[in-house]
């Protein structure tokens, strides 16, 4: 499992709007591999400043390929992307 942390370019709101429909389509098409995800925000109700996506990928290369195909990444919304191995420990799996 990998955590993908994306930070937007400054003033990326117009790019987000332009690529949002394709981004949502991408997320839906890859839902089986996305454990959870959502926007990073400046405040709870504030503007999006990036994204956190936890993915069920066997390798870092698979996670890299997945985010590289995201329309937000391809469209220049993200200024930087960091990928880290992730281990879910809480809450524990329910019986």
Number of C-alpha atoms within 10 A of each C-alpha: 19 23 22 21 19 23 18 22 15 10 10 17 14 10 16 19 12 15 18 14 12 13 20 14 13 17 16 12 11 13 12 10 16 17 14 12 15 11 15 18 13 11 9 8 7 9 12 18 20 22 18 18 18 24 24 17 18 10 11 15 10 14 22 16 10 16 19 13 13 18 22 24 18 13 14 15 25 22 13 13 17 11 18 13 14 13 10 10 7 6 6 7 7 4 3
